[in-house]
Amino acid sequence: MTDTAKPRTKVLIIAHDARATGGVNNFLRIMRRRLRGRIDATRFSNGPRHNEKGKIRILARMAWDYARFVGVVSRKNFDVLHINPTFDMRSLPREVVFVWLSRIFSPKTKVVLFFRGWDWNAVSAVQDSPVRRKLFLTTLNKVDRVLLLSDTFKAGLVKLGVPGDKVFRTTTMFEGAVLRDVQATNIPKALQTLLFLCRFMPAKGGLEVIEAFSRIASNFPMARLVMAGDGPQRSALEAAAAASGFSNRITFTGYVGGVEKMTLLAEAGLFVLPTTHPEGMPNAILEAMAAGEVILTTAVGGISDIVIDRENGTILKSQDADELTEVLLSYLNDPERTAAIGAHNRQIAWSRWESQIVSDGIGDHYMDLARGR
């Protein structure tokens, strides 16, 4: 039998409702398409559904998800189960139930746990409770491989008692095909355009970005701020923009994707995300680097594993608008430096984080496990 005739590795991926927006769903959508030639990946929807409300409905849906899962893994022989929890006290207990159900109803299936987000408070809660730590380590003992987004996260797991040889660092990714097509149109790079692209919530720092922009706008008439995204803080951000005196230079786009998102990334010179949210590794930062932007962000989650201070941009010490204003001025007053860092970021991103490169790495993990390696 030739290699091309061999059956593809069968993987069941547990993920949020496909209609949900966000980096994890985008990652999985792109990865499944990139691996289609060698991986047979099936998606299993779990977690909140569109417009789901009420505790009773949520609990009933969770029970139904677990029952459906048992039915699926009992009927079909999957080589690998891929689970995508955040290490926090909400997601983790809910998601690890699938580990135990898999071990009971499909014991031959290999299990991959991919921690996409990370909350150090949750790590401390596990570390400080003998009961939680025992339950956590017992569960992780049932897992064949752990993927995560930072060497710091790995050190945290090892400190908890997880064997280091089953923990592997990977990355998120950007979809190169769409960005490549957009960049081929030779969109001019506006070095004085700031892009804030994320879910609008207080921890992401949107109010501080608007405040910092309002302080520098008078001295830079060509400067623009693009607020791309949506979320619970949108009305507050729009009110802050209206009160800033520069609302005619602050654009709210709503949620963007595909060509529209890549066009915004290609046009902007500075990507600003002063986040304090428990991030994993924001896809948007990799996309911004691939588009040739300078990154202004904080050392949260796995960000410091990919953004090096003064090489890829600036790692902010805090979310404070005073510091952000000072940093913005340093780049706006030095366009040659801004352009050079942007070009450097583009080269790095395309060589490390393009979707085919990252997807192939994840596929290698699947295939190694399926072959007993």
TALIN-V144528 format. One record per residue. N is the residue number from 0. RES is the residue in three letters. PHI is phi in whole degrees, -180 to 180 (none if undefined). PSI is psi as a letter, one per 40 degrees, with the letter a starting at -180 (none if undefined). NEAR is the number of other C-alpha atoms within 12 Angstrom. Layout:
n->N res->RES phi->PHI psi->PSI near->NEAR
n->N res->RES phi->PHI psi->PSI near->NEAR
//
This chain:
n->0 res->MET phi->none psi->h near->6
n->1 res->THR phi->-77 psi->i near->6
n->2 res->ASP phi->-59 psi->d near->9
n->3 res->THR phi->-69 psi->e near->9
n->4 res->ALA phi->-92 psi->e near->9
n->5 res->LYS phi->-67 psi->i near->13
n->6 res->PRO phi->-65 psi->i near->16
n->7 res->ARG phi->-73 psi->i near->23
n->8 res->THR phi->-64 psi->h near->30
n->9 res->LYS phi->-96 psi->h near->33
n->10 res->VAL phi->-125 psi->h near->36
n->11 res->LEU phi->-105 psi->h near->35
n->12 res->ILE phi->-109 psi->h near->40
n->13 res->ILE phi->-90 psi->h near->40
n->14 res->ALA phi->-152 psi->i near->39
n->15 res->HIS phi->-68 psi->i near->30
n->16 res->ASP phi->-46 psi->h near->25
n->17 res->ALA phi->-61 psi->d near->24
n->18 res->ARG phi->-79 psi->e near->18
n->19 res->ALA phi->-71 psi->h near->21
n->20 res->THR phi->-87 psi->i near->24
n->21 res->GLY phi->130 psi->i near->28
n->22 res->GLY phi->-65 psi->d near->34
n->23 res->VAL phi->-66 psi->d near->36
n->24 res->ASN phi->-64 psi->d near->28
n->25 res->ASN phi->-62 psi->d near->28
n->26 res->PHE phi->-58 psi->d near->37
n->27 res->LEU phi->-67 psi->d near->41
n->28 res->ARG phi->-61 psi->d near->30
n->29 res->ILE phi->-67 psi->d near->30
n->30 res->MET phi->-61 psi->d near->35
n->31 res->ARG phi->-60 psi->d near->29
n->32 res->ARG phi->-68 psi->d near->22
n->33 res->ARG phi->-67 psi->d near->29
n->34 res->LEU phi->-97 psi->e near->30
n->35 res->ARG phi->-55 psi->d near->22
n->36 res->GLY phi->-70 psi->d near->22
n->37 res->ARG phi->-132 psi->e near->26
n->38 res->ILE phi->-125 psi->h near->31
n->39 res->ASP phi->-97 psi->g near->28
n->40 res->ALA phi->-101 psi->h near->32
n->41 res->THR phi->-111 psi->h near->29
n->42 res->ARG phi->-96 psi->h near->27
n->43 res->PHE phi->-118 psi->h near->29
n->44 res->SER phi->-76 psi->h near->30
n->45 res->ASN phi->-145 psi->i near->34
n->46 res->GLY phi->91 psi->a near->32
n->47 res->PRO phi->-56 psi->i near->25
n->48 res->ARG phi->-100 psi->i near->22
n->49 res->HIS phi->-59 psi->h near->16
n->50 res->ASN phi->62 psi->f near->11
n->51 res->GLU phi->-75 psi->h near->17
n->52 res->LYS phi->-142 psi->i near->13
n->53 res->GLY phi->95 psi->h near->12
n->54 res->LYS phi->-64 psi->d near->11
n->55 res->ILE phi->-64 psi->d near->11
n->56 res->ARG phi->-65 psi->d near->16
n->57 res->ILE phi->-64 psi->d near->19
n->58 res->LEU phi->-63 psi->d near->17
n->59 res->ALA phi->-66 psi->d near->18
n->60 res->ARG phi->-66 psi->d near->22
n->61 res->MET phi->-60 psi->d near->24
n->62 res->ALA phi->-62 psi->d near->19
n->63 res->TRP phi->-67 psi->d near->17
n->64 res->ASP phi->-60 psi->d near->29
n->65 res->TYR phi->-65 psi->d near->29
n->66 res->ALA phi->-66 psi->d near->20
n->67 res->ARG phi->-61 psi->d near->20
n->68 res->PHE phi->-61 psi->d near->32
n->69 res->VAL phi->-58 psi->d near->26
n->70 res->GLY phi->-63 psi->d near->18
n->71 res->VAL phi->-66 psi->d near->26
n->72 res->VAL phi->-74 psi->d near->34
n->73 res->SER phi->-77 psi->d near->20
n->74 res->ARG phi->-87 psi->d near->12
n->75 res->LYS phi->-118 psi->i near->21
n->76 res->ASN phi->-96 psi->g near->25
n->77 res->PHE phi->-88 psi->i near->32
n->78 res->ASP phi->-77 psi->d near->35
n->79 res->VAL phi->-138 psi->h near->44
n->80 res->LEU phi->-110 psi->h near->49
n->81 res->HIS phi->-116 psi->h near->41
n->82 res->ILE phi->-115 psi->i near->43
n->83 res->ASN phi->-121 psi->g near->40
n->84 res->PRO phi->-84 psi->i near->36
n->85 res->THR phi->-97 psi->i near->34
n->86 res->PHE phi->-80 psi->g near->38
n->87 res->ASP phi->-144 psi->i near->26
n->88 res->MET phi->-83 psi->e near->23
n->89 res->ARG phi->-99 psi->d near->17
n->90 res->SER phi->-75 psi->d near->26
n->91 res->LEU phi->-61 psi->d near->32
n->92 res->PRO phi->-60 psi->d near->21
n->93 res->ARG phi->-68 psi->d near->27
n->94 res->GLU phi->-78 psi->d near->35
n->95 res->VAL phi->-72 psi->e near->38
n->96 res->VAL phi->-57 psi->d near->31
n->97 res->PHE phi->-66 psi->d near->44
n->98 res->VAL phi->-61 psi->d near->40
n->99 res->TRP phi->-68 psi->d near->29
n->100 res->LEU phi->-64 psi->d near->29
n->101 res->SER phi->-64 psi->d near->38
n->102 res->ARG phi->-67 psi->d near->26
n->103 res->ILE phi->-80 psi->d near->17
n->104 res->PHE phi->-102 psi->e near->23
n->105 res->SER phi->-149 psi->g near->27
n->106 res->PRO phi->-64 psi->d near->24
n->107 res->LYS phi->-84 psi->e near->24
n->108 res->THR phi->-72 psi->h near->36
n->109 res->LYS phi->-78 psi->i near->36
n->110 res->VAL phi->-117 psi->h near->41
n->111 res->VAL phi->-112 psi->h near->42
n->112 res->LEU phi->-109 psi->h near->42
n->113 res->PHE phi->-112 psi->h near->43
n->114 res->PHE phi->-76 psi->h near->40
n->115 res->ARG phi->-89 psi->d near->40
n->116 res->GLY phi->-130 psi->i near->38
n->117 res->TRP phi->-150 psi->h near->38
n->118 res->ASP phi->-123 psi->h near->30
n->119 res->TRP phi->-65 psi->d near->26
n->120 res->ASN phi->-64 psi->d near->16
n->121 res->ALA phi->-69 psi->d near->27
n->122 res->VAL phi->-61 psi->d near->30
n->123 res->SER phi->-64 psi->d near->21
n->124 res->ALA phi->-63 psi->d near->19
n->125 res->VAL phi->-71 psi->d near->28
n->126 res->GLN phi->-62 psi->d near->24
n->127 res->ASP phi->-86 psi->e near->14
n->128 res->SER phi->-115 psi->h near->15
n->129 res->PRO phi->-58 psi->d near->14
n->130 res->VAL phi->-69 psi->d near->13
n->131 res->ARG phi->-61 psi->d near->21
n->132 res->ARG phi->-64 psi->d near->23
n->133 res->LYS phi->-63 psi->d near->18
n->134 res->LEU phi->-63 psi->d near->22
n->135 res->PHE phi->-64 psi->d near->31
n->136 res->LEU phi->-68 psi->d near->23
n->137 res->THR phi->-64 psi->d near->18
n->138 res->THR phi->-67 psi->d near->28
n->139 res->LEU phi->-64 psi->d near->33
n->140 res->ASN phi->-67 psi->d near->24
n->141 res->LYS phi->-85 psi->e near->30
n->142 res->VAL phi->-95 psi->h near->36
n->143 res->ASP phi->-86 psi->d near->37
n->144 res->ARG phi->-152 psi->h near->36
n->145 res->VAL phi->-115 psi->h near->40
n->146 res->LEU phi->-111 psi->i near->39
n->147 res->LEU phi->-152 psi->i near->38
n->148 res->LEU phi->-110 psi->e near->37
n->149 res->SER phi->-157 psi->i near->35
n->150 res->ASP phi->-64 psi->d near->25
n->151 res->THR phi->-66 psi->d near->25
n->152 res->PHE phi->-62 psi->d near->40
n->153 res->LYS phi->-61 psi->d near->31
n->154 res->ALA phi->-61 psi->d near->22
n->155 res->GLY phi->-65 psi->d near->27
n->156 res->LEU phi->-67 psi->d near->35
n->157 res->VAL phi->-62 psi->d near->22
n->158 res->LYS phi->-64 psi->d near->18
n->159 res->LEU phi->-71 psi->d near->28
n->160 res->GLY phi->118 psi->e near->25
n->161 res->VAL phi->-79 psi->h near->29
n->162 res->PRO phi->-58 psi->h near->21
n->163 res->GLY phi->-63 psi->d near->22
n->164 res->ASP phi->-77 psi->e near->16
n->165 res->LYS phi->-106 psi->e near->27
n->166 res->VAL phi->-110 psi->h near->32
n->167 res->PHE phi->-130 psi->h near->30
n->168 res->ARG phi->-89 psi->h near->32
n->169 res->THR phi->-133 psi->a near->33
n->170 res->THR phi->-138 psi->i near->38
n->171 res->THR phi->-83 psi->a near->46
n->172 res->MET phi->-158 psi->i near->42
n->173 res->PHE phi->-126 psi->i near->46
n->174 res->GLU phi->-90 psi->h near->40
n->175 res->GLY phi->-68 psi->d near->33
n->176 res->ALA phi->-60 psi->d near->21
n->177 res->VAL phi->-68 psi->d near->26
n->178 res->LEU phi->-64 psi->d near->36
n->179 res->ARG phi->-60 psi->d near->26
n->180 res->ASP phi->-65 psi->d near->19
n->181 res->VAL phi->-67 psi->d near->25
n->182 res->GLN phi->-67 psi->d near->24
n->183 res->ALA phi->-66 psi->e near->16
n->184 res->THR phi->-82 psi->e near->16
n->185 res->ASN phi->59 psi->f near->14
n->186 res->ILE phi->-64 psi->h near->21
n->187 res->PRO phi->-66 psi->h near->20
n->188 res->LYS phi->-85 psi->h near->27
n->189 res->ALA phi->-96 psi->g near->31
n->190 res->LEU phi->-65 psi->e near->36
n->191 res->GLN phi->-98 psi->e near->37
n->192 res->THR phi->-96 psi->h near->37
n->193 res->LEU phi->-99 psi->h near->44
n->194 res->LEU phi->-120 psi->h near->47
n->195 res->PHE phi->-113 psi->h near->49
n->196 res->LEU phi->-129 psi->h near->47
n->197 res->CYS phi->-178 psi->a near->43
n->198 res->ARG phi->-77 psi->h near->31
n->199 res->PHE phi->-79 psi->h near->32
n->200 res->MET phi->-148 psi->i near->26
n->201 res->PRO phi->-52 psi->d near->24
n->202 res->ALA phi->-67 psi->e near->26
n->203 res->LYS phi->-82 psi->e near->36
n->204 res->GLY phi->90 psi->f near->36
n->205 res->GLY phi->-63 psi->d near->47
n->206 res->LEU phi->-63 psi->d near->36
n->207 res->GLU phi->-67 psi->d near->33
n->208 res->VAL phi->-65 psi->d near->47
n->209 res->ILE phi->-64 psi->d near->43
n->210 res->GLU phi->-62 psi->d near->32
n->211 res->ALA phi->-64 psi->d near->32
n->212 res->PHE phi->-62 psi->d near->46
n->213 res->SER phi->-63 psi->d near->33
n->214 res->ARG phi->-78 psi->d near->25
n->215 res->ILE phi->-102 psi->e near->33
n->216 res->ALA phi->-62 psi->d near->30
n->217 res->SER phi->-63 psi->d near->17
n->218 res->ASN phi->-84 psi->e near->15
n->219 res->PHE phi->-134 psi->g near->22
n->220 res->PRO phi->-60 psi->d near->18
n->221 res->MET phi->-89 psi->e near->20
n->222 res->ALA phi->-70 psi->i near->32
n->223 res->ARG phi->-136 psi->i near->35
n->224 res->LEU phi->-124 psi->h near->42
n->225 res->VAL phi->-110 psi->h near->41
n->226 res->MET phi->-103 psi->h near->44
n->227 res->ALA phi->-108 psi->h near->36
n->228 res->GLY phi->142 psi->a near->32
n->229 res->ASP phi->-155 psi->i near->27
n->230 res->GLY phi->149 psi->a near->25
n->231 res->PRO phi->-66 psi->e near->17
n->232 res->GLN phi->-95 psi->e near->22
n->233 res->ARG phi->-59 psi->d near->27
n->234 res->SER phi->-62 psi->d near->19
n->235 res->ALA phi->-67 psi->d near->21
n->236 res->LEU phi->-67 psi->d near->36
n->237 res->GLU phi->-65 psi->d near->30
n->238 res->ALA phi->-65 psi->d near->20
n->239 res->ALA phi->-65 psi->d near->26
n->240 res->ALA phi->-64 psi->d near->30
n->241 res->ALA phi->-64 psi->d near->21
n->242 res->ALA phi->-81 psi->e near->17
n->243 res->SER phi->-74 psi->d near->25
n->244 res->GLY phi->88 psi->e near->19
n->245 res->PHE phi->-128 psi->f near->28
n->246 res->SER phi->-62 psi->d near->24
n->247 res->ASN phi->-71 psi->e near->20
n->248 res->ARG phi->-116 psi->e near->26
n->249 res->ILE phi->-118 psi->h near->33
n->250 res->THR phi->-111 psi->h near->26
n->251 res->PHE phi->-105 psi->h near->33
n->252 res->THR phi->-98 psi->e near->23
n->253 res->GLY phi->78 psi->a near->23
n->254 res->TYR phi->-65 psi->h near->24
n->255 res->VAL phi->-127 psi->i near->25
n->256 res->GLY phi->-155 psi->i near->27
n->257 res->GLY phi->58 psi->b near->22
n->258 res->VAL phi->-61 psi->d near->20
n->259 res->GLU phi->-61 psi->d near->20
n->260 res->LYS phi->-66 psi->d near->32
n->261 res->MET phi->-65 psi->d near->37
n->262 res->THR phi->-66 psi->d near->32
n->263 res->LEU phi->-60 psi->d near->43
n->264 res->LEU phi->-65 psi->d near->49
n->265 res->ALA phi->-67 psi->d near->40
n->266 res->GLU phi->-79 psi->d near->33
n->267 res->ALA phi->-77 psi->i near->40
n->268 res->GLY phi->-104 psi->d near->46
n->269 res->LEU phi->-131 psi->h near->50
n->270 res->PHE phi->-103 psi->h near->51
n->271 res->VAL phi->-119 psi->h near->47
n->272 res->LEU phi->-147 psi->g near->49
n->273 res->PRO phi->-83 psi->g near->43
n->274 res->THR phi->-83 psi->i near->39
n->275 res->THR phi->-119 psi->e near->27
n->276 res->HIS phi->-68 psi->i near->29
n->277 res->PRO phi->-71 psi->g near->28
n->278 res->GLU phi->-74 psi->i near->40
n->279 res->GLY phi->-92 psi->c near->43
n->280 res->MET phi->-147 psi->g near->42
n->281 res->PRO phi->-58 psi->h near->44
n->282 res->ASN phi->-56 psi->d near->37
n->283 res->ALA phi->-62 psi->d near->43
n->284 res->ILE phi->-67 psi->d near->47
n->285 res->LEU phi->-64 psi->d near->45
n->286 res->GLU phi->-62 psi->d near->48
n->287 res->ALA phi->-66 psi->d near->52
n->288 res->MET phi->-65 psi->d near->47
n->289 res->ALA phi->-64 psi->d near->44
n->290 res->ALA phi->-86 psi->e near->50
n->291 res->GLY phi->87 psi->f near->43
n->292 res->GLU phi->-99 psi->i near->48
n->293 res->VAL phi->-83 psi->h near->53
n->294 res->ILE phi->-104 psi->h near->53
n->295 res->LEU phi->-119 psi->h near->47
n->296 res->THR phi->-154 psi->a near->49
n->297 res->THR phi->-113 psi->i near->39
n->298 res->ALA phi->-88 psi->g near->32
n->299 res->VAL phi->-106 psi->i near->35
n->300 res->GLY phi->58 psi->b near->34
n->301 res->GLY phi->-93 psi->e near->37
n->302 res->ILE phi->-60 psi->d near->42
n->303 res->SER phi->-69 psi->e near->32
n->304 res->ASP phi->-79 psi->e near->29
n->305 res->ILE phi->-119 psi->d near->37
n->306 res->VAL phi->-106 psi->h near->36
n->307 res->ILE phi->-100 psi->h near->25
n->308 res->ASP phi->-58 psi->h near->22
n->309 res->ARG phi->75 psi->e near->24
n->310 res->GLU phi->-100 psi->d near->23
n->311 res->ASN phi->-106 psi->e near->38
n->312 res->GLY phi->148 psi->b near->40
n->313 res->THR phi->-133 psi->h near->35
n->314 res->ILE phi->-88 psi->h near->31
n->315 res->LEU phi->-73 psi->i near->33
n->316 res->LYS phi->-77 psi->d near->21
n->317 res->SER phi->-156 psi->a near->25
n->318 res->GLN phi->-93 psi->e near->32
n->319 res->ASP phi->-64 psi->h near->27
n->320 res->ALA phi->-67 psi->d near->27
n->321 res->ASP phi->-63 psi->d near->23
n->322 res->GLU phi->-64 psi->d near->26
n->323 res->LEU phi->-62 psi->d near->38
n->324 res->THR phi->-61 psi->d near->28
n->325 res->GLU phi->-61 psi->d near->21
n->326 res->VAL phi->-67 psi->d near->35
n->327 res->LEU phi->-58 psi->d near->42
n->328 res->LEU phi->-60 psi->d near->26
n->329 res->SER phi->-64 psi->d near->23
n->330 res->TYR phi->-84 psi->d near->35
n->331 res->LEU phi->-66 psi->d near->31
n->332 res->ASN phi->-84 psi->e near->19
n->333 res->ASP phi->-137 psi->g near->16
n->334 res->PRO phi->-62 psi->d near->22
n->335 res->GLU phi->-65 psi->d near->17
n->336 res->ARG phi->-64 psi->d near->23
n->337 res->THR phi->-60 psi->d near->37
n->338 res->ALA phi->-65 psi->d near->30
n->339 res->ALA phi->-66 psi->d near->23
n->340 res->ILE phi->-66 psi->d near->35
n->341 res->GLY phi->-60 psi->d near->39
n->342 res->ALA phi->-64 psi->d near->29
n->343 res->HIS phi->-63 psi->d near->28
n->344 res->ASN phi->-62 psi->d near->36
n->345 res->ARG phi->-62 psi->d near->35
n->346 res->GLN phi->-64 psi->d near->22
n->347 res->ILE phi->-64 psi->d near->26
n->348 res->ALA phi->-61 psi->d near->36
n->349 res->TRP phi->-70 psi->d near->29
n->350 res->SER phi->-87 psi->e near->20
n->351 res->ARG phi->-122 psi->d near->27
n->352 res->TRP phi->-124 psi->e near->34
n->353 res->GLU phi->-64 psi->i near->35
n->354 res->SER phi->-59 psi->d near->37
n->355 res->GLN phi->-68 psi->d near->28
n->356 res->ILE phi->-64 psi->d near->26
n->357 res->VAL phi->-69 psi->d near->33
n->358 res->SER phi->-61 psi->d near->33
n->359 res->ASP phi->-61 psi->d near->28
n->360 res->GLY phi->-65 psi->d near->26
n->361 res->ILE phi->-65 psi->d near->39
n->362 res->GLY phi->-60 psi->d near->34
n->363 res->ASP phi->-63 psi->d near->21
n->364 res->HIS phi->-62 psi->d near->36
n->365 res->TYR phi->-57 psi->d near->39
n->366 res->MET phi->-69 psi->d near->27
n->367 res->ASP phi->-60 psi->d near->20
n->368 res->LEU phi->-67 psi->d near->29
n->369 res->ALA phi->-63 psi->d near->28
n->370 res->ARG phi->-94 psi->e near->17
n->371 res->GLY phi->79 psi->f near->15
n->372 res->ARG phi->-88 psi->none near->13
//
